[in-house]
Every structure is written in C-alpha cells, then in structure tokens.
Amino acid sequence: MTNLPRDKVEGLELKKLNNNINISSFLKFWGLFILLNSILYFQNYVSLIDLTGWLKDSTIEAGSWTGRIHMLFGKNDYHLFKFNAEFLFLLSLFFFFKKNNKWLRCLLYFAYVFLFVYNIYFEFNQKFYGIIPAFRNDYILLSEVLPIFINSLKSSAVWSYIISVLILFLLGCLFIYLLKILLRFFEKTQAQKWTQISFAGLWLFTLVYTSVSSYKLENQNLLASNWMTHHILKSVSLDGADKYKEIQNSPYEVFLEQDIAEKPNIYLLFIESYGTVATESDDLRTDYRKQMTEIQGRLENKGFSMASTYSISPIKGGRSWLAFTSFMSGIKVENQVQFNDLIQRNFNYPHLVRYFNQQGYQTYRLSSISNVNADSLIPYARTNRYWGFDEWWTYQDFEYEGFQYDVLGGIPDQYSLGYYRHKISKEERAPKLMFFITMGSHVPWYTPPPLLDDWQALNKQQPGKVLSLVGSDLDRYRAAIQYQLELICRFIESEESSSIFILIGDHQPPGMEFQIVDKTEVAATPLHLISKDSSLITGFYEAGLQKGMLVERERLNYIRHEDFYQLFMEQLLKSYAEQ
C-alpha cells in the first residue's frame, strides 16, 4: 500500500471507513428492527417467565403489577420469535419512496402504535373470552360498561387503570422516537446489497410460512411470521349483530297460555366462573368429585333428588349478563350489540321471568356486584323494563357494612342469600322466583370469606387484613369454587318449603380453557337441578340429564344455555300443569 499514490491510499481508507460505517448502520438497523418487532409481541416473552414459581407461597397484593401481568399474559406460546408482516411491509415501501416520504413516515408511526395496542386488545380477548374482538361491540362495552366497572373499584384500583393509560401514551411517544432512529439507519443502508438481501430473505420466509401455515402448523414452531390484517378486518365486522333488533312470533308465546297448578319457589343461582375447568381439568377433578359426592349424600339425606349435565354457554370467559340472558330468554346472545337490541326493543318478550310473573309469582333479582357509585350509572329501570322483576335489590339494599372481600362490592354471598331469606320470610307466602349470580368466585378469585353459622355476623366482622390474592390462579380458583358449592349446599339444606333449585355456571374461568381441551366443549359449564319433587327431576333424566350432582363424560348429553328455557318449561308443565 505504501507504493500506491497518496490519493489512492486516501481513497481506499475512505472506502474502508464508509464500509465500516455501513456495517455499523446495518447492524444498528437490524438490532432496532428486532427490538421493535419483539415489542409488538411482548406478551410472548412475558409468558416465558414462570411467575408462579417465583410467587409460590407468597402474597400478591390486589391490583399489583406483578399479579396483573401474570393474570393478563400468562399463556402457552412456543414461538420464541415472530416477524410482523405489516411492519416489514411498511418498511419495504421506503425502498420505493426515498424522497418526500413524510406521509409514509406518519403512516409507519401510526401503524406501529396501532399494531401494538391492537395486539394487546386481541390477546386479552383471546385469553379471557376466546374470541376475535369486534370494534363495534367493544365500543359499546367501553361507553356503557367500563364506567360502571371503574366506579365499582376502590380508588387505588382506579388509579392503577389511569396509570396504565398514561404508560401506554408514554410508550407511544417512545416508539415514535425509536422508529425515527430506525429510519435514519435505514436511509444509510437501504442501497447496500446486504440490506436488500436481508429484506428479500424475510419476505421469502413470510410468504413460505404463510402458505404452509394454512395447513395448520402446530404452535411449537420457534420462528413464525404473523399477519394481523385478517384479524383486524374481522374486528371491523360483527356478523349477526342486529339479529334481535325486532323479534316477533316467539315460539315461547305458547307457554304464557298454560298455567301451573302447583307453584313451588324457584331459585335460579348462577355460579360465577363455574365451568368444566373445575370439574374436568386434571388438577381439579379429583377434589371436585370428592366434594360433590359428599354434597350429594347430604342432599339425599334431606330428601332431595338431583339431575345434572353440562350446558354450553354462549361465551367463554366473561360478560356474564350474556350467559344468563340467553339462559332465561331461550335465544343465544353472544355480544353487547345483540344484548342491547334485545332488551331495549323487545319489552314484551315472553322470557322465563315474564312467565312466572303471569303465574302470580313474586320475582326478585339480587345484584350485589356494585357499590353506591356504580349503581348510580346502571340503567336498572331500562334493563328491568325487559326483565320485569317485581323487586331488584342492589348493593345498598343489603345494608352491608362488614369487610369487603373483593373490589366489586365485596358482600359475601352467604350474607346476600341469608339477607334475602330473612327479608322475604316476613312477607306474604306468595310463590317466589329469585335470581342471583354469586360474587365469591369472580376473577381474580380473592380469598373466600369465612362460612359462619350466623350469616348476620359477617356484617360485623372486620378481619383486619389487607385484601390480597394468595397463591396461583388455579389454587385460588379451586378455593373459590369449593366455597360456592359448600355455601349453596347449606342454603339448599336449610330450605323448609318445597322449592326447585337451578344451579348453573355462566362461563369458564377466564384464561383457563386450555385445561379442558379434548375433555369437554370449551364453553361448557355444569348445570344442576335440585328438588324434593322426585317426579319432576325424573323427567329431566328422561330428557338426557344424569342422576345426581356428578356428570360422567362417557354418557354426556350437552344442552345449550339458550335451550334450557324450553326444556325447563316442558318438564314443569308436564309435572304441574292444570288439568
């Protein structure tokens, strides 16, 4: 090199320096690309952390970030790395629009932040509800249900949600800053062959993987390419949303024309999150069957007969009102748009409550989920215009001043049921229909209240402890369901009059459906009918339900929530219809 002219030496050194700069920019570009691409799927990496191992035998404070991350993002996902095809596509456009591309930059900034938020939104709905979300449906939920939910929470929990939104905003600003740096490095290397070869290789992988994945590749692929566009397009549409806008000529009108001679009290008890995860998962099945065998023996000793099966809910992990509306109306209600169309425009619909109102029953709806602030936002009058309950008891009606055992009202279910029975015992002895959905097994499954001999003592009890979540999700769920089943068994045992008890789960525990894949339908929940009238219960055996409190999978006959109304009325009229 010393024999070369000075200008050539300087030229070689400059070329070498430029090559080093290009290599550095190339590596920095792809480093930032991998970082930003990984951020779009951050929940994949959260799920690789075994939080339950770290937190065993420890206390997770209610609303803590650690507990919330574990609840929201803990899942099985074997993709160690995913390429986002939309992100790759937008970056590829900069090869063709090298100048005056401000509009393309803005599109990239917006698209990236949108993809980040959408993926959280999508994964949340997949984990908790098992569905692809719909913008129209969730807009209604945000505008109508979220304010009620937020006002039900304690102030500390509300602040945590406000902080979450603020963090998302700051993250959006950070993403835009990182994208600007990424494009700066890209401009320096986009003319280099290695950058072009890298992009070509990624596109080849994306196209091949997309084609092959249509043949149902298993999740164990360590590397994947992912398009979000098809999910986004499904989120824009909402098939069958308006099918209940106007309903005429209901098949259930015929029931209103038939009277029953005997009028037993009817208790419709929805058990929150009581799904087949509790009954059939490998971790919970043994304990469940042991408890149910013991409960069945106690009820038989009191003269009760029982029939059980699994009922397929219209939902999987949340939005209980859709489940019980389907159950009592006899039509499948899958989303908030359908729910609003049904209850706001069909005030004379012949549902279960309306039938018993016509039969001279005093009908009650017990709702202990909210507090005073939230109750002021709930349109009880509008909702009850559809249902027509004679009395709708809300949070303040229970006169509860004891310890709050959860952040959504906190009234123990034993107190709610005891209070109801105490109050109605003083009223005239008209037949009664009572509908109640329990709270003690609501996600995230706080430590259950104590079961006391005197339910009224709960109104005075102040345990002096901080509301907390102890143990894994599965252990907390097990304890919550065991509490509910024992509580309801005691409630049934203490019933003096002839009554019919209908126990039904609203949906699976959120995010746990994977435990019963290949065991039962993923939306199946237990259904039990209990009465001292053995002839009525025998009729349900003939309709396909199994004897007792346990369900054997080998001879299982599913029903659906929306089919219960007709089945129940047919058996009721068969046993009690006026001759």
VOGU-3710 file (C-alpha; in Angstrom, 3 decimals, decimal comma):
1> mtnlprdkve> 0,000/0,000/0,000  2,983/2,314/0,612  3,845/2,120/-3,112  0,404/3,453/-4,121  -0,162/7,102/-4,841  -1,312/9,170/-1,896  -4,752/9,891/-3,400  -5,455/6,162/-3,946  -4,374/5,356/-0,404  -6,715/8,003/0,939
11> glelkklnnn> -9,474/6,663/-1,341  -9,041/3,102/-0,020  -9,035/4,304/3,561  -12,179/6,367/2,934  -13,871/3,344/1,298  -12,891/1,167/4,244  -14,251/3,810/6,631  -17,522/4,001/4,668  -17,822/0,216/4,718  -17,332/0,212/8,474
21> inissflkfw> -19,979/2,938/8,839  -22,359/0,989/6,603  -21,807/-2,233/8,552  -22,371/-0,367/11,812  -25,569/1,221/10,461  -26,663/-2,137/9,062  -26,234/-3,858/12,445  -27,893/-0,997/14,321  -30,824/-1,015/11,901  -31,468/-4,741/12,295
31> glfillnsil> -30,918/-4,549/16,035  -33,598/-1,859/16,300  -35,840/-3,786/13,889  -35,647/-6,919/16,068  -36,281/-4,844/19,206  -39,317/-3,019/17,781  -40,661/-6,185/16,193  -40,303/-8,034/19,506  -42,129/-5,252/21,370  -45,202/-5,927/19,214
41> yfqnyvslid> -45,311/-9,436/20,733  -44,015/-8,645/24,206  -46,623/-10,916/25,812  -44,819/-13,896/24,217  -41,767/-13,152/26,323  -43,731/-12,397/29,476  -45,343/-15,825/29,125  -41,909/-17,489/29,125  -41,336/-16,261/32,693  -42,633/-18,692/35,299
51> ltgwlkdsti> -44,146/-16,157/37,664  -45,923/-18,858/39,649  -42,547/-20,334/40,540  -41,328/-17,006/41,886  -44,525/-16,291/43,771  -45,216/-19,679/45,342  -46,357/-19,383/48,952  -46,220/-15,604/48,685  -48,888/-12,929/48,698  -49,748/-10,964/45,559
61> eagswtgrih> -51,268/-7,683/46,612  -54,595/-6,947/44,933  -54,016/-4,775/41,880  -50,226/-5,273/41,980  -48,392/-5,054/38,664  -46,853/-8,488/39,134  -50,203/-10,131/39,710  -51,853/-8,246/36,845  -49,103/-9,167/34,355  -49,340/-12,810/35,355
71> mlfgkndyhl> -53,134/-12,822/35,033  -53,213/-10,999/31,674  -50,293/-12,562/29,832  -49,542/-15,966/31,324  -50,208/-18,445/28,496  -48,730/-21,272/26,469  -46,922/-19,978/23,394  -43,908/-21,722/21,885  -42,981/-19,042/19,329  -39,708/-17,617/20,595
81> fkfnaeflfl> -39,744/-15,014/17,826  -42,390/-13,659/15,451  -41,889/-11,376/12,458  -44,730/-8,942/11,976  -45,557/-8,865/8,278  -47,267/-5,447/8,343  -44,226/-3,843/9,974  -41,958/-5,471/7,390  -44,273/-4,354/4,567  -44,282/-0,692/5,631
91> lslffffkkn> -40,504/-0,618/5,943  -40,193/-2,188/2,489  -42,157/0,712/0,984  -39,249/3,045/1,836  -37,220/1,306/-0,882  -39,641/2,777/-3,429  -40,385/6,129/-1,786  -36,942/7,504/-0,980  -37,869/11,178/-1,162  -40,824/13,214/0,064
101> nkwlrcllyf> -41,971/10,312/2,223  -43,316/12,265/5,203  -46,762/10,758/4,715  -45,222/7,281/4,737  -43,328/8,053/7,949  -46,534/9,200/9,613  -48,264/6,052/8,386  -45,485/3,913/9,892  -45,678/5,723/13,252  -49,451/5,385/13,430
111> ayvflfvyni> -49,485/1,783/12,203  -46,853/0,660/14,690  -48,632/2,169/17,706  -51,941/0,794/16,424  -50,487/-2,710/15,964  -49,014/-2,617/19,476  -52,338/-1,610/21,075  -54,364/-3,946/18,846  -52,220/-6,940/19,740  -52,799/-6,305/23,464
121> yfefnqkfyg> -56,521/-5,926/22,726  -56,558/-9,108/20,630  -54,581/-11,215/23,100  -56,768/-10,059/26,005  -59,931/-11,145/24,189  -58,351/-14,429/23,151  -57,204/-15,226/26,686  -60,336/-14,211/28,570  -63,135/-14,689/26,048  -61,691/-16,985/23,366
131> iipafrndyi> -62,921/-14,693/20,564  -61,624/-12,306/17,930  -62,705/-8,885/19,252  -65,089/-6,576/17,390  -64,642/-2,797/17,480  -68,362/-2,029/17,334  -69,183/-4,363/20,184  -66,328/-3,175/22,390  -67,097/0,479/21,770  -70,481/-0,138/23,395
141> llsevlpifi> -68,794/-2,001/26,247  -66,380/0,891/26,775  -69,109/3,510/26,740  -71,723/1,623/28,786  -69,990/-0,993/30,926  -66,483/0,371/31,611  -67,691/3,435/33,592  -69,728/1,120/35,820  -66,748/-1,194/36,288  -64,367/1,656/37,087
151> nslkssavws> -66,803/3,159/39,593  -67,151/-0,246/41,261  -63,449/-0,316/42,074  -61,662/1,154/45,034  -59,818/4,416/44,377  -56,408/2,678/44,395  -57,546/0,279/41,680  -58,992/3,138/39,594  -55,672/4,954/39,762  -53,867/1,871/38,538
161> yiisvlilfl> -56,013/1,900/35,371  -55,373/5,616/34,847  -51,643/4,991/35,230  -51,924/2,139/32,697  -53,366/4,533/30,093  -50,628/7,097/30,840  -47,960/4,425/30,414  -49,443/3,448/27,029  -49,242/7,104/25,917  -45,597/7,407/27,000
171> lgclfiyllk> -44,799/4,132/25,266  -46,325/5,505/22,061  -44,002/8,512/22,247  -41,010/6,225/22,859  -41,947/4,023/19,885  -42,102/7,026/17,551  -38,660/8,151/18,740  -37,173/4,669/18,145  -38,799/4,471/14,711  -37,175/7,785/13,725
181> illrffektq> -33,770/6,364/14,653  -34,563/3,146/12,784  -35,364/5,080/9,596  -32,174/7,125/9,953  -30,103/3,934/9,903  -32,236/2,500/7,113  -31,555/5,503/4,869  -27,828/4,911/5,294  -28,018/1,215/4,319  -31,013/0,775/2,017
191> aqkwtqisfa> -28,815/0,935/-1,095  -26,495/-1,783/0,251  -26,910/-5,273/-1,148  -26,880/-6,928/2,274  -29,867/-4,868/3,382  -31,738/-5,746/0,214  -30,826/-9,441/0,521  -31,994/-9,431/4,162  -35,360/-7,950/3,235  -35,738/-10,394/0,351
201> glwlftlvyt> -34,940/-13,306/2,681  -37,502/-12,164/5,257  -40,178/-11,780/2,586  -39,410/-15,243/1,242  -39,761/-16,687/4,757  -43,002/-14,761/5,306  -44,576/-15,953/2,063  -43,500/-19,577/2,550  -44,586/-19,657/6,204  -47,932/-18,040/5,401
211> svssyklenq> -48,594/-20,640/2,704  -47,534/-23,588/4,843  -49,359/-22,359/7,961  -52,653/-22,726/6,119  -52,126/-26,467/6,668  -52,489/-25,996/10,449  -48,917/-25,900/11,688  -48,620/-26,707/15,376  -47,698/-23,952/17,843  -44,320/-25,494/18,605
221> nllasnwmth> -42,610/-23,590/15,760  -39,868/-21,491/17,318  -39,946/-18,964/14,468  -43,061/-17,554/12,853  -44,322/-14,843/10,558  -47,550/-13,179/11,583  -50,119/-11,076/9,722  -52,555/-9,145/11,915  -54,567/-7,740/8,995  -57,025/-10,637/8,753
231> hilksvsldg> -57,836/-10,312/12,459  -58,228/-6,543/12,154  -60,677/-6,983/9,260  -62,703/-9,423/11,367  -62,687/-6,887/14,199  -64,238/-4,323/11,869  -67,164/-6,610/11,072  -69,646/-8,129/13,540  -71,704/-10,873/11,938  -75,277/-11,216/13,136
241> adkykeiqns> -75,044/-8,172/15,388  -78,544/-6,852/14,729  -80,476/-10,111/14,599  -82,520/-9,274/17,721  -83,431/-5,720/16,766  -87,069/-6,742/16,385  -88,422/-10,142/17,435  -91,920/-11,293/16,536  -93,773/-14,580/16,835  -91,589/-16,056/19,560
251> pyevfleqdi> -92,021/-19,846/19,969  -92,262/-19,247/23,727  -95,548/-17,336/23,493  -97,314/-20,664/23,866  -96,048/-21,021/27,447  -97,872/-17,880/28,540  -101,139/-19,594/27,651  -100,549/-22,501/30,079  -100,924/-22,309/33,849  -99,388/-24,448/36,578
261> aekpniyllf> -101,457/-25,728/39,474  -98,613/-26,191/41,965  -96,284/-23,250/42,445  -93,002/-24,140/44,168  -90,444/-21,464/44,956  -87,732/-21,310/42,311  -84,129/-20,312/42,950  -82,059/-19,574/39,858  -78,470/-19,365/41,081  -75,743/-18,561/38,576
271> iesygtvate> -72,320/-19,504/39,932  -69,691/-17,094/38,630  -66,870/-18,753/36,618  -68,223/-22,251/37,350  -67,024/-24,050/34,241  -65,855/-27,543/33,380  -62,324/-26,446/34,288  -63,499/-27,027/37,876  -64,997/-30,417/37,100  -62,787/-31,971/34,427
281> sddlrtdyrk> -59,309/-30,433/34,497  -56,577/-32,823/35,636  -55,627/-30,560/38,553  -59,120/-30,019/39,985  -61,232/-33,054/39,020  -60,366/-35,276/41,995  -61,081/-32,628/44,646  -64,268/-31,586/42,879  -65,682/-35,099/42,662  -64,865/-35,773/46,307
291> qmteiqgrle> -66,696/-32,613/47,415  -69,674/-33,210/45,114  -70,052/-36,812/46,295  -70,219/-35,562/49,865  -72,721/-32,805/48,932  -74,903/-35,263/47,039  -75,053/-37,534/50,079  -76,102/-34,667/52,349  -78,827/-33,516/49,978  -80,156/-37,061/49,501
301> nkgfsmasty> -80,380/-37,419/53,264  -82,605/-34,315/53,270  -84,891/-35,873/50,662  -83,641/-34,017/47,554  -83,338/-35,501/44,067  -80,806/-34,131/41,592  -80,202/-34,068/37,835  -77,024/-32,730/36,204  -75,435/-32,152/32,819  -73,142/-29,692/31,039
311> sispikggrs> -74,610/-26,685/29,288  -72,735/-24,834/26,546  -72,584/-21,136/27,314  -72,682/-18,519/24,525  -69,478/-17,048/25,988  -66,217/-18,426/27,337  -64,554/-16,233/29,925  -66,578/-13,148/30,828  -69,640/-10,922/30,330  -71,971/-12,972/32,478
321> wlaftsfmsg> -75,076/-10,985/31,501  -74,924/-12,524/28,013  -74,981/-16,011/29,567  -77,941/-15,518/31,871  -79,876/-13,542/29,254  -79,509/-16,475/26,852  -80,445/-18,902/29,631  -83,647/-17,144/30,699  -84,728/-15,876/27,260  -84,198/-19,007/25,202
331> ikvenqvqfn> -82,192/-17,260/22,480  -78,444/-17,114/22,003  -76,983/-13,708/22,879  -73,293/-13,531/22,008  -72,310/-9,857/22,142  -73,266/-6,485/23,545  -74,896/-5,270/20,335  -77,302/-8,216/20,363  -77,921/-7,739/24,097  -78,817/-4,055/23,673
341> dliqrnfnyp> -81,054/-4,774/20,695  -82,893/-7,442/22,673  -83,538/-5,641/25,954  -84,137/-2,163/24,538  -86,611/-3,057/21,807  -88,411/-6,210/22,957  -90,132/-5,253/26,195  -92,881/-7,855/25,846  -90,626/-10,812/25,110  -92,046/-13,989/26,758
351> hlvryfnqqg> -88,955/-14,989/28,754  -88,778/-17,067/31,924  -89,343/-14,199/34,373  -92,352/-12,896/32,481  -93,963/-16,342/32,596  -93,671/-16,590/36,365  -94,859/-13,024/36,833  -98,000/-14,040/34,970  -98,350/-17,075/37,241  -98,590/-14,867/40,329
361> yqtyrlssis> -95,006/-15,263/41,489  -93,158/-12,520/43,345  -89,929/-12,198/41,363  -86,608/-10,960/42,745  -83,273/-10,033/41,201  -80,375/-9,828/43,663  -77,372/-7,803/42,458  -74,543/-7,371/44,974  -71,740/-6,767/42,468  -71,693/-2,953/42,501
371> nvnadslipy> -71,421/-0,181/45,061  -73,288/3,081/45,507  -71,216/4,971/42,918  -71,563/2,290/40,260  -75,251/1,722/40,967  -75,980/5,309/40,001  -74,650/4,570/36,485  -76,504/1,293/35,875  -79,767/1,755/33,917  -81,782/-0,557/36,176
381> artnrywgfd> -85,126/0,852/35,075  -84,360/0,359/31,377  -82,957/-3,129/31,911  -85,845/-4,182/34,141  -88,313/-2,932/31,582  -87,262/-6,027/29,659  -86,988/-8,401/32,612  -89,910/-7,200/34,700  -88,679/-8,315/38,133  -91,019/-7,178/40,904
391> ewwtyqdfey> -88,038/-6,249/43,065  -84,450/-5,574/42,007  -82,157/-5,406/45,007  -78,913/-3,502/44,512  -75,833/-3,035/46,661  -77,265/-0,565/49,153  -80,404/-2,665/49,689  -78,359/-5,317/51,507  -77,356/-2,911/54,292  -73,896/-4,445/54,424
401> egfqydvlgg> -71,200/-2,715/56,478  -68,722/-5,553/57,016  -65,363/-6,275/55,413  -65,294/-6,028/51,597  -63,961/-9,333/50,318  -63,352/-8,139/46,755  -63,136/-4,863/44,826  -66,503/-5,260/43,063  -68,762/-4,746/46,046  -67,291/-7,204/48,479
411> ipdqyslgyy> -70,516/-8,564/50,020  -70,081/-12,260/50,941  -72,546/-14,478/49,092  -73,551/-16,131/52,371  -74,667/-12,727/53,633  -76,584/-11,922/50,413  -78,508/-15,216/50,447  -79,091/-15,055/54,194  -80,337/-11,487/53,954  -82,761/-12,425/51,172
421> rhkiskeera> -84,226/-15,348/53,077  -84,518/-13,272/56,261  -86,329/-10,432/54,467  -88,790/-12,483/52,441  -89,715/-14,658/55,435  -91,692/-11,680/56,738  -93,667/-11,242/53,521  -96,877/-12,918/52,420  -96,419/-16,509/51,328  -96,791/-15,993/47,584
431> pklmffitmg> -94,581/-18,265/45,446  -91,226/-16,684/44,687  -88,695/-16,708/41,878  -85,251/-15,467/42,915  -82,340/-14,892/40,535  -78,841/-14,309/41,913  -75,362/-14,510/40,441  -72,655/-15,208/43,011  -69,635/-12,976/43,542  -67,270/-15,132/45,598
441> shvpwytppp> -65,832/-16,902/42,549  -65,336/-13,817/40,379  -61,909/-13,384/38,797  -59,250/-12,802/40,154  -60,513/-15,085/42,978  -59,786/-13,385/46,248  -59,528/-15,428/49,413  -63,115/-16,583/50,171  -64,965/-15,199/53,186  -65,469/-17,487/56,184
451> llddwqalnk> -68,617/-19,621/56,288  -70,285/-18,769/59,612  -73,145/-20,390/61,480  -74,747/-16,956/61,730  -74,705/-15,110/58,414  -75,501/-11,804/60,156  -72,151/-11,936/61,954  -70,484/-11,193/58,585  -71,905/-7,681/58,792  -69,875/-7,031/61,933
461> qqpgkvlslv> -66,721/-8,954/61,099  -63,643/-6,867/60,302  -60,768/-9,328/59,740  -58,164/-6,568/59,954  -56,267/-7,772/56,892  -55,373/-6,229/53,550  -57,356/-7,512/50,577  -54,922/-9,831/48,830  -54,547/-12,680/46,379  -52,630/-15,665/47,717
471> gsdldryraa> -51,220/-18,488/45,604  -51,578/-19,393/41,939  -54,649/-18,658/39,815  -55,577/-22,331/39,870  -55,336/-22,665/43,668  -57,387/-19,509/44,209  -60,000/-20,689/41,723  -60,216/-24,082/43,443  -60,823/-22,438/46,826  -63,449/-20,085/45,380
481> iqyqlelicr> -65,480/-22,867/43,741  -65,276/-25,050/46,837  -66,611/-22,133/48,875  -69,512/-21,570/46,481  -70,560/-25,221/46,365  -70,470/-25,627/50,147  -72,332/-22,356/50,671  -75,094/-23,258/48,209  -75,383/-26,759/49,657  -76,005/-25,238/53,101
491> fieseesssi> -78,518/-22,811/51,607  -80,440/-25,661/49,959  -80,317/-27,851/53,074  -81,913/-25,109/55,166  -84,855/-24,584/52,776  -88,084/-25,524/54,527  -90,625/-25,136/51,719  -90,899/-27,209/48,546  -88,600/-25,495/46,060  -86,721/-26,002/42,810
501> filigdhqpp> -83,046/-25,015/42,733  -81,358/-24,384/39,395  -77,558/-24,097/39,635  -75,665/-23,100/36,505  -72,231/-21,752/35,616  -72,101/-18,614/33,493  -68,770/-19,282/31,778  -65,334/-20,826/32,159  -62,799/-19,212/34,486  -61,098/-16,616/32,260
511> gmefqivdkt> -57,907/-17,762/30,563  -58,130/-21,394/31,690  -59,985/-23,016/28,779  -56,812/-24,785/27,646  -57,162/-27,133/30,633  -60,280/-28,821/29,261  -59,455/-29,006/25,533  -60,248/-32,587/24,375  -62,164/-33,177/27,625  -65,336/-31,103/27,149
521> evaatplhli> -66,625/-28,320/24,962  -64,518/-25,268/25,811  -67,607/-23,202/26,693  -69,342/-25,920/28,753  -70,500/-25,236/32,311  -72,185/-27,520/34,886  -75,971/-27,440/35,279  -77,771/-28,952/38,294  -81,498/-29,162/39,052  -82,386/-29,998/42,652
531> skdsslitgf> -85,804/-30,560/44,220  -87,648/-32,769/46,700  -90,152/-33,463/43,909  -88,593/-36,657/42,536  -91,157/-36,940/39,718  -90,082/-33,549/38,323  -86,401/-34,486/38,460  -87,126/-37,887/36,859  -88,482/-36,013/33,863  -85,066/-34,404/33,388
541> yeaglqkgml> -83,450/-37,858/33,424  -85,691/-38,756/30,507  -84,575/-35,561/28,750  -80,923/-36,633/28,942  -79,668/-35,254/32,253  -77,791/-37,586/34,615  -78,833/-38,617/38,098  -77,017/-36,912/40,978  -74,568/-33,994/41,164  -71,760/-35,526/39,103
551> vererlnyir> -71,601/-35,744/35,310  -69,993/-38,716/33,590  -68,366/-37,728/30,307  -68,924/-41,164/28,791  -72,710/-40,665/28,649  -72,870/-36,910/28,470  -75,729/-35,180/26,673  -74,936/-31,465/26,269  -77,612/-28,830/26,189  -77,071/-25,156/25,414
561> hedfyqlfme> -77,858/-22,214/27,676  -80,451/-20,953/25,199  -82,178/-24,378/25,142  -82,771/-24,529/28,906  -85,896/-22,330/28,946  -87,860/-24,641/26,669  -86,584/-27,795/28,408  -87,450/-26,469/31,865  -90,924/-25,257/30,866  -91,776/-28,543/29,176
571> qllksyaeq> -90,853/-30,532/32,288  -92,532/-28,041/34,628  -95,782/-28,088/32,669  -95,611/-31,857/32,417  -95,484/-32,107/36,223  -97,583/-29,132/37,352  -99,901/-28,063/34,513  -103,527/-27,514/35,403  -105,706/-30,311/34,131
//
